[in-house]
Amino acid sequence: MPDSYGTHQSLLLLLIEDDDVDLEKMNRLLRKTLLKLRIMESNSAKHALGLLQQYQFDCVIVDYQLKDAVGSELIQKILNHKPTPTPVIMVSGNTDERVIADAMRDGLFDYLPKRSLDAELLRKTLQASQLWADAEYQAREDRLRFNQLAEGLPQLTWTCLSSGRCDFLNRRWCEYTGIPAEKQLGFGWLDQVHPDDRDYLMKAWEQAVESGKEMFVIFRIRRHDGEYRWFDTRAIPQRNDSGEIIRWLGSNTDITDVELTRQALANSEQLFQAVFDYAPLGMVLVNLKGSIIQINPALCQILGYDSHIFNNDREPLPTELNKFIGSQDVEKTYFQLEKLRTNSIRFVQFEAQLVTRNTHFVPTLVSAAFINKFNDESCYLLQVYDLSERKRYESQLIKLAHYDTLTGLGNRAKLNQEIEFLIQKSHRSAAPFAVLFGDVDHFKQINDGLGHEAGDQLLKIIARRLQKSLRHEDSVCRLGGDEFVILLQDVTKFEAVVAVADKLIKKIKKPVKLGPNRVHIGMSFGIALYPTDGNDAKTLLRNADSALYEAKAKGRNCYQLYRKELTEYVHNRLLLDTDLRKAISNREFELYYQPVINLDNGDIVSAEALIRWHHPTRGMVPPDEFISYAQETGLIVAMGEWIIQRACAQAMEWEKAGFPLAVSVNISARQFVQQNLITVIEQALIASKFPADRLIIEITEQMFLENTENNLRQISELKAMGIKISLDDFGVGYSSLSYIIRFAPQYLKIDRSFINRIGTAKEHDEMIKAIIGLSKIIPMQIVGEGIEEASQQYFLHGHGCNLGQGYLFSRPLPQQKLLEFFPAYTSQKPAKIA
């Protein structure tokens, strides 16, 4: 297997140029391309031929006019110097179009005029040449495996271009016709088709080529002894990466017995009965209502009934046609039969699934004819041909067209189909997906060092590892060389994508045994997301490949998202997740408390518990860097349990110090989803012996938007225990008066964003007055949070807000500092505000 010919690999390039000045110019331009090149030089055709015998080059650049030969004379020798394709690029000052055309026919990949040569043109041409080499190799491999498959089949198998020019005939075809393949390739095969069938065949062929759909046709082919026999012919299109049809894969199955039986039945009733009973193909007579008149032994065998069963009343055959036609094909069957009566057609053919005695399905080809009189009634004669073997063969052809023959994974054509399917799915259900473009690190070294067979074996092992690491709905395809693409469906979080990439990298990293050698490998991935990084297959693959290039530049064995800032963002979130989980396990958190002050008399009435994180390397981490992530991921549940237990226990220490104050704890909407919240709070109160009526649970307006009834039920239970409820951050969410009335909190905290704007505009001040006025409608106390200036305190108190919290009174304090703050503040608390 050759290495991948993408820009990520180092290429061995042979440069054949006998002019020193031009040679130096070419080397300079090649360096400017920034491609990874290992260049070997030759100044003559003779010397170049010697190098071709010693090395296997990925590409050759040759001057047209050499001192000992014309460059075009080397083309065939270069093309054949190794088993895998080698693109040849010719540079010259000769612009004779005939010379260029002749060289292109000889197999030249491209021609570049010296006078307009620059580094960018060279870069693009070299990259294109390697993509061509990769595709050409894959095409050769596919052709070789197709030929091997076709030679082992009993059918007459062939491939044709859309023009009808045949480029492959299997051995069975040549044995049948008795004519060597070389005399039938091209258009010679048409000479073997019965003259009366050629126009009909070519018309069917043209229709198939025009529509791009599978062709189905019956015609006669001459055997080596001169007899013409009937063949059922199928052809399916094989497409390239762009979806264009490059050739047709076809097969012919001898159905002479079927056709001759049909003809014989039309000629003699006596002969009919003999043929009907002993025909090797299934047959059934059905009246115009669909009732079965007669059925032959061959069809019984197809349906899984032995002959003696016919006389067994305990297990009779179906009496109606629709009883053994698959339900999905019943309507089609009757439609086809009706055509025989209404359109004066001689016979019709169609495929249908038959249901066997054991309820298995058998694919069949049905030929039907209308019989005007049989035992004095009109009926249909159906001849049934079992297609099971043929379908197995067709599935192999389809697999060849859409799957990589080495690994069994989907190929580029299959990948494009899958991406288009996911795009359509996303349009219907807004389901984003991810494209992971990966290749094997240093695959060329393994391939060159251990041989192509070892390289092939390695690729198969990697394919299996990738498949086993994915969900059932995800898919992996091989583009060629060592390049693989993974499609992840229904991606809702960036973290999920990179988690898969990490998992794949670790899976691939495990050593591989190739013969006597133990090989350590790695894999890098570039990631593009739909629709943010592209809205079609081509763009997504290009951007994922670009990200892969960045991953290679970072040092390989890693991943890179197409948007670099997103890679850093996701990486930081993954680190945060790991560190948070360790923090929960290692008890790296501490509670700080911020007092709440009675604005009427200056007394401390409670303190709000606020979590702080002492990171072992980063120091103190602010809550705004981890709380929202903990809520998003559910880690807040474990953190919340610890906060409740710790806050209750430490609040009891305040009481022992002479300050029996209430403590408030923030509970997120995520915690209310857990069914054990009430139990957790009860256990914390019991363990600490803290009175329930001094515990305040702070909730946010988010509680009104999700699981409202469930939240309301739990809040009612908390109230029944004596616990008080405080509505936090009021004014920044989606509160409505009806929700507040239903939840009936004892406290309502005006968000600090309102407090900060006191005195800046009349409308802001009026809004705060309106919020404070709610306490006249609903029995609750109003708390102003974030008070930093005395003017804010006076404004709030003057308009009826009786509780306050903020830096004006105290910053959040750890437990020990808080215990010191209580007596100090009490002894010098400000006088009552007038």
N, C-alpha and C positions, 0 to 999 in steps of 0.2 A: 504494500500500500504506500503510495507516495505521501510525503508530508503535505500539510495544508499549504496552498500557494498564496495565502493572504499576506498582507503587509507585516504581519507579526513575526514572520520567520526570516532567517537569513538565507539569501539566495546565492547559489554558486553560478557565476556568470562568466561566459567565455567571450572575450572581445577580440575579434579578428580584424586587424587594421595594419597595413604596411607603411603608412605615412606617419612619421614620428610626431609631426605637428598635430595632425588629426587625432592621433592616439592620445596625446596629452590633453587635447580639448575634450575628448570623450570622457576621459577619466575625471576631469574637472567637473563636467556636467553631471556625471553619475554621482559624484560626492555631494553635489548640491541637491540631489533628489531626496536626501536624508533617508533613503531606503537602506535596509540592512543587506549589504552586498559583499560577497567575497569574489573579487575579480581576478581572473587569470587572463593573460595577454598572449596573443600570437600574431606574428607579422607575416605569416605565409600560410597557404593552403596546406602544404605538406606538414608543417609544424602543427597546425590545428588538427589535422587528422590523427597525429600521434597523441595529442591530448584527449581527443574523443575516445581513443581506445583505453585510456587510463582512468578517466573521470566520467562521472555522470552529471552533466550540467543541467541546471534548471532553466537556463535561457542562453541563447547565443545571439550576439550582435555581430554582423559581418558586413564588411565593405563590399560593394558590388564589384569593383575592379581591383583585384589583387595582382601582385607581380608574377605569380605562377599559376593563376587560374582566375576564372570569373566566379564571383561569389555564389551565383545561382547554381553552379555545378556542385556546391557543397550541401545544398539543401537536403537532398535525400539521405546523404550520409549522416548529417546532423540529426534528422528526424528518426533515423533507425539506430542511433548509437546506444540507445538504452531502451528497455521495455516500455517505459512510461513516456508520455508526450513531451517533446521539447520545442517550445516556440522559437522560431527563427525570425529575427528582426534585421532587415537590410537597410543600411544607410549608404547614400550615394549622391553624387552630384548629377547623375544621369536621370533625366526626367522623361525618357522615352516611355510612353504609355504601353507600348507593345512589350517592352522588356519587363515592365512592372507586372503586366497581366500574365505573362508567361511564368514569372517567378511565383505569383500568387497561385496559379494552377498547380505548380510543382509542390505547394505546401507551405509557402512563405506566410508567416503570421501577419506581418505588416512591413510597410516601406516608409522610411523617413528621409526626406530630402535634407542634405547637409546644410544648405544655406539657411534654413529656417529652424534648425535644431536648437532647442533650449532645454533646461533642466525640467521644467514643468511638463513639456511634451514627453520627455523621456520617462518621467515618473509615471504619468498616466498610461503610457504604452506598456511599460514593464508590469504595472499592476494588472492591466487588462490581459496581458499575455499569460500571467500566472493563473488568473481566473479561467481563461480559456483552457490552459493545460489541465487544471483540476477538473473542469467540466468534461473535457475530452477523455480523460482517464476514466471518469465515472461512466461515461457513455460506452467506452470500450468494455469496461467490466460488466455493465448491464447487458451489452450485446453478447458477450461471451457466455454469461450465465443464462441468458434467454436461449441462445443456440443450444447450450447443454440441456436445458429443459425441453426445448422443442424436439431435439433428436430422440428423446426418450418417450415421446408421446405416440399413440397409435393414429392420431389424426394427421391429415396433411396440413402442415403449419407453414406460415409465410409471413413476411413483413413487406409493406409497400409504402412508398412515399405518396403524398396526396395526389401527385400526377398520375398515379397508377403504375409507376415504374417499380418493379419488384427488386428488392435488394437482399432477400434471403428466402431460400426454400429448404425445408428440412429433407432428410434422407428418405422419409416415407413418400413425400411428393415425387421425388425423382425415381424411386423404385416403382411407384404406381404408373407414372407416365412412361418410364423406360428411357428417359432423355436426360442427359447430364445437366446439372444446375446451370452451368455457364451458358448453355444454349437457351435457357428459359428465363434467366434474369433479365432485367429491363422490362420489355413488353413481350418477350417470347412466350411467356406463360399463356397469353391470350389464345395462342394457336391451339391449345389443348381444350379450350372451351367449345362446346357444341355451337356451330354457326347460328342455329336458331335462338340461342340463349344469350349471344354476345351483346346485342343492343339492350336487352332487358337488364343484363348485369351491369353494363356501363352506366345506364340511367340510375340504377340503385346506388352505384358507387358515387356518382356525381351528387346525388341527393345527400348521401352520408357526409361527404366532404364539405358540402355547403352548410349543412346543419351542425356538423361537429359531433353528431350523435352516433351511437353504435349502429352498425349495418347488419341486417339479417336478410339473407337471400338464398334461394334454392336454384341451382343450375347443374348442368351435366358437364363432366370432365372425361376426356378420352383416356382409357387405360392403355397400357403398353400393347395389348393384343387387339386394339382397335375398338373395343366395346366402350360405349359411353355409359357412365353410371351417374346416378343422381347424388348430389352432395348438398347437405345443409351447411351454409357458410355464415360464420360470424366474424366481425372485425371490430375491434375497439381502438379508439385513438390514444396514442401516447403523446403527452404534452411536455414541453420544456418548462423552465422556471418561469417564463413569462406567460404560460398558459397557451402558447401556440402549439398546434399539432405538428410534430416532427415526423411521425410515421404512424402506420396502422399495423396492429398485431392481429393476425387472422388465423382461423383454423377451419377445416372442412371435414365434416363427418358424413360418411357414406350412409345414405338413407334409401338406397335403391329398392330394398325390400318393401319399405313403407310406400314408396311411390308406385311400384308395380302392383302392389296389393290394391291400392286405391283405384288404379286403372282397371284391374281385373274385375273388381266389384261392380264397376259400372257396366260391364258387358254381359254378365250371365248370373242369373239368380242361383242356379245349381252350383256354379263355380263359387259364387258368393258364399254359400253356406260352408263349402269345404275350406275355402280360404279363411273365413271368419273363425272357424273352430280351431284351425291349426296354424294360424298366422303367428309369427314370432313377436308381433307387436300387439299391444292392448287395443281392443275394439269394443265399442258399445253402440247399440241402436237405441235412440231416444225419440219418443213421439213429440209432437209439437207442444204438448203441455209440460214436458220435462220428465215424464215417467219413463222408466227403463223398460224396453221391450226385450232386449237380449244383450248378454255380456259374454265375452269369450274368456277362456282359461288364462290367456296371457295377461289380461287386465286384472283378473283375480289375483294373479301372482304379484303384480305390482302393488295391489291394494292389501296384500298380506293374507288373502284367503286361499286355502287349498281347494282343489276341485271338489272333494267330498263334502265340503261345507255347504255347497249349493243345495244339497239335498237334506240339510240339517235344519229343521224348522226352529230349533232353539237358537240358532245364530244365523239368521237370514241375511243376505246381501241387502244393501240399501235399495229401495225401489224408486227413489227419486234422484235425478242427476245432482241436484244441489246438496245432497247428503254426503257425497264424497268429493265435491269440489270445495277447496278452501273458501271460507266465508269472504275473504278479501277479493276472490276472483269470480264469485258467482255472477255478479252484475256484468262483468266484462264478458264472461262466457255466453250469457244469453244475448248480449248485444251483438257478439260475433255471429251467433247462430241466426239471429234475425236478419242479418245482412245477406245471408244465403237466399232467403225467400224474397226479400224486397229489392235487392240490387242485381239479381240474376248473375251472381258470382258463382264460378264453377266450384271453388273450395276456398276455405279460409284457414289460416294458421295462426295460432297464438299460444302463449305460454300460460300455464295454470298450475297451481299447487293442488295436488290431490291428497285427501286425508285417508290414511291407511286404517286398517282394522285396529291397530294399536295407537291410533290418534297421532301418528307421526306424519310429517309432510314430505311429499315426494315432488320435486320439480319435474314438470313434463312439458313436452311440445305436443299440442293437440292440432291435428288436421281434421277438418270437418267438411262434410259434403251433404247436400240436400238430396234425399231420395224421394221421388214423387210418389211411387207406390211400392210398398212392401207389406204383403199380406193385407192388401186393400186399404192401407192408410199411409199418409205421408209421414216421413220421419227424418231424423238426422243420423248420419253415420259419423262417429268420432273415432279417429285412430290416435292412440296415445303412445308417445315415445318417451321412455324414461331418460331424463337429462341429468341424473345425479352425477354420473362420471364427468359429463361435459361441464357441469357447473363447477365441479372441483377444479377442473383445468382452467376455466375462465377466471376463477378466483385467483389462480396462480398468475394469470396474465395481468389481472388488475393490480395484484400485489407488485408485480414487476414494474408496472407503470407508476406506482405511487409509493413504493417502499424501497429502502436501501437493501440491496441484495446481500451485503456483507453482515450487517447487524440486525436486519429485520425491522429497523426503525423506519418511520416515515421519511421520505426524501423531500427535496425542496418543493416539488409540486404538491405533495401532501401537506407540507408546512403552510404553503400559501392558502390552501383550502381551509386548513384549521384556523388560520388567522382571520380569514374572511368570515368564517362561521362565528368566531368569537366577537367580531365587530358587529355583525348583525344581531347577535345575542345581546350585546351591550346596548344597542339601539332600543331593543325591546324592554330590557330590564335594568338599564343603567348599571350593568355589572362590569367594572373595569378589569383588566387583566394585565399580566406582566410578561415580557419577553426577555429571557435570559440567554444571551449569546455567549457560548463558552468554547474554549479550545484547550488542548492539552499542552502544558508547559514543556518545552524542550522535546517535543515529539520527534522532531527531525533527528536529534541525536540518537534516540532509541531506534528509530526506523533505519537509519544508516548504519548504526553500530551492530544491531542484532539481526537486521534483515527485514524484508517486507512481510514475510510470514509472521514474524514476531510482532510487527507493527499491526497486522490485521488482527491477530489474537488479542493484542492490547485494546484495540478499538472495540472489539466485541465484549470484553470484560467491562470496559468503561460504560458501554451502552447498557449492560445489565445492571450495573451499580446505579446508574442514573434512574432507570425505570423503577427499581426497587425502592428508591428514596422518595418517590413522588406519590401523591394521592391518585386514586383511580381516575378522577376526572381530568387530571393534568396530563400533558403529553410531552414527549421528547422526539426530536427528529435529527437526522444527520444530514448536513448539507454537503459533505464531501471532505476528504482528508481527515483532519482531526477536529473539525468544527461541528458542534452540536448546538441545537436551539431547544430550549425548554419553554413551554407555555403554561403559565399558572393562571387558572380561572378564578373569577370572583374574588379578586384581591381588594380588601377593604383597608388594609394598613400597610404602610411602607415596611414596617418592622417584620411583618409576616413574609414579605418577599426576600429581604436580606437574611432572615432566619433560614429560609430554604436554601439560599445561596451558600450560607455558612455550613449548613448540613451537607450539601453536595460536595463542597470543598473538602470537608473532613472525611467524607465517605471515599472520595477518589484518592485521598492521601495514603490510604492503606497500601502497603507494599503488594506488588503483583509478581507472581512467579511465571516467567516466560521460559519454558524449557528448563535448563539448569541455572538460569539467571533469576535473581531476585531484584526487581526494579522498583525504585521509589519514584512516584510521579506526582504531579500537581495539576490543578486546573484553575483557570481564571475565567471570570464571568463579567460581561457588560450587561447592564439592565436598562431596559426602556419600558415605560408604563403607558398603557393606552387609557385615555386619549391624550394625556398631557404631553407625551413625547412623540406623538405621531398618530395620524388617523387612517393610515393604510399600511399594508404589509411591507411595502418597499421602504417607507420612511422609518417604521419601527425597527426593521432589521438593520438599516443603515445606522441609526442612532445607537442601537444596542452594540453594534460592531465598533462604533466610535468609542463607546464607553469601555469596551473590552480592550481597545488599544491603550486607554488611560490606565486600566488595571495592570496591563503588562508593564507600562512605564513605571508604575508604583513598586514593582518588584515581583509580580506574578503571585500565583497561589492566593488570590484575593478577588474581591468584586469591586465594581464601580458603577454607580448609577449614572445615567446620562447627564442629569443635572448635578454638578459636583457639590453644590451647596446642600442638595438633598442627601447625598452620601454622608456628609458631615453631620447633618441633622439626625439621620437615622442612627448613625454610629453613636452619637451622644446619647440618644434615647435608649439604645441597647445597653450602654455602659450604666446609665441611670437605673435601668431595670435591675441589672446585676447588683449594683451597689445598694439599691433600696432593699432588695431581698436579704442581702448580708446584714444591712442595718437593723432590719426587723429581727433577724436571728441573733445578732450580737448586742442588741439593746443599745444602739448608738444614739437613741433619741433622748431628749430631755424636755420637760414641760417648763415654759415660762408663763407668768401670769400678769395680766394687766388689770389693775383695779377699776371698778365702776363706782363713781362717786355720786352721792345724793347732793344735788345742786341746791337743795333747800338749806341743809345744815352742814354740808361738807363731810359727812360721815362716809366711810367705806362700806358699801353694802354687799359687794360681791367681787369676784375676780374671774376673768375669762382665761381658760387654759389654752395656751398656744404652743404648738409643737416646734421644737428646734432640733436640728440634726448636726451632730458632731462627726463629720466625716474624718476617717483616720488620716487622709492625706490632703484633703481640700480645706479642712478646718470647718468653720460654721457655714452650713449651706442654708440660704434663705428659703422660707417656706414656698415662695412663689416659683421656685425652681423645681419643686418635687410634688407639691400637693395635688396639682391638677393632673399630673401623670399618674399618681397613686389612685386618684378617683377614676381615671379612665381605665386603668388596668385591673382595678379591684383590690390592689394592695392596701387601699385605705381601710378595708374591712379589718385586716389584722392589726394595722396601726391604730384604728379606732378603738378596738377592744382594749389595747394597752393604755390608750389615753384615758378612757373611762375609769379603768381600774386604778391608774396612777393618780388621776385628779381626785377621786374620792378619798384615796388613802392620804394624800398630802393635805387635802382640805381638813381632815380630822386632826392633822398636826397643828393647823391654825387654831382650831378649837382648844387644843391642849395648851397653846400659847396665849389663850385668852381672847381669841378673835373668832367667834363662831359665825363665820360668814358663808354665804352661798358661793358655789362655784359653777361656772357655765362651761359647757363642753360643746364643741361644734360637731354635729352629726350630718354627714352628707346623704344625698338621696340614694347613693349606691349602698350605704349601710342599711337603709330602710328596706331595700330589696331582700336582704338576708332575713330569713325567717326567725333567726335566733336573737335579734336585737334586744327584745324585751328581756330575754333570759340573761343576756350578757350584762345588762344594766342591773338587773335584780341581784345577780351574783356579786357584782362589784359593790353594791350597797351593803349586802350582807357581810362580805369579807372585810370591808372597811368600817362597818357599823356607822356609816354616814347617813344622816337623816334624808329621806327622799325629798322632803319639802324644801331642802336647801340645794338641791341639784336642779340646774337650769339647762335644758337642751336647746341649743341654738340651731335653727334650720334656715334654709334659704328659700327664695321664691321658686326655685327649681322643683320643690316638692309639690307645687300646684300643677305642674305640667306633666308629670310622669306618675303612673300608678296612684292617682289621687285617692281613690277609695281605700286602697290598702294602706297608704300613708295615714289617712285620716283615722282609720281603725287603730293603728298602732299608737298614734298620738293620743287618742282617747284613752287607751290602756295606760299610757305613761301618766296622763293627768289623774287617772283613777288611783295611781300609786302615790300621788302628791307631788309629782315632778312638774316643774313649770316649763313653759315653752316660750322661746324668744325667736321672733322673726328677724333674721340678720340681713344686713345690706339692703334694707328696704329702699325702693326707688330706682334700682338699676335693672330690675327684671321685668316680669310680666304680671305683676300682682293686680288683682281686681278686688273691689270691696267685698264681693260675694265670697271669694275664697278666704279672705281674712276673717270674715264672720264665721265661716264654717270651721276654720282651724282654731279660731278664738285664742290667739297667743296672749300670754300675760305681759309680754314685753314686745316692743317694736323698736328696732334700732335703725335710725336714719343713717344712710350710707355716708361715709366720709367725703365722697365727691360732692355732696350737697353742702356739707359743713364748710368745706374749703371755699365755697363761693358766696358765703354769707357776706352781704354788704357790697358785692360786685355788681349786682343788677336787681332791680325791683322785683322782676318776675321770679328770680331765684328765691328771694326772701319770702315772697307770697306763697311759693310752692312749699317751703319748709313750714310756714305757718299752717297751711292746709293739712300737712302730714301730722303735725302736732295736734291739730283739731280733731283727728280721728279718735283720740282718746275720749272725746266727749260723746262719740257714737258707740264705740266699743270699749268696754272696761279693760284698759291695759295701760301700762306705763311706757312712756316714750324715752328712749335712750339716744343721746347724740354721741356718735362715735367719731374719733379722729379730731377731737377738740385740741387745738394747739395754741390758740390765742384767747386772752381774757375777753376780748370783744365778742368772740363766738359764744363763749360761756354765758355772757350777759344777755345776748340776743336770745339764745335758746331758753334760758330760765325765764326771761321776761315774757315769753310767749307760751309758757306752760309746760316746757320740757323739764322734768324734775330729776333726770339721771344723766350723767355724762361720763365719757371715757376718752382718754387721749393723752398725748405727751405733756399737755399742760399740767396734768396731775402726776403721771408716772409713765415711764416706758415699761414694756414687758420685762419682768424680772424673774430670775430663777428662784427656786424655793427658798434657799437660805437668805438671799437678798430681800425677798418678799417678807420673810419673817422679821427682818430688821426694819423694813419699811413701815410695817403696820404701826408700831409704837411711836416711831419718829414722826410719821404723818399725823397721827392722832394728837400728839402733843402740840403740834404747831399748825393744825388745820386752820384754813381761813375762816373768818367770821361769816355768819349767815349772810347770804346775799339778799339785799333789800329788794 
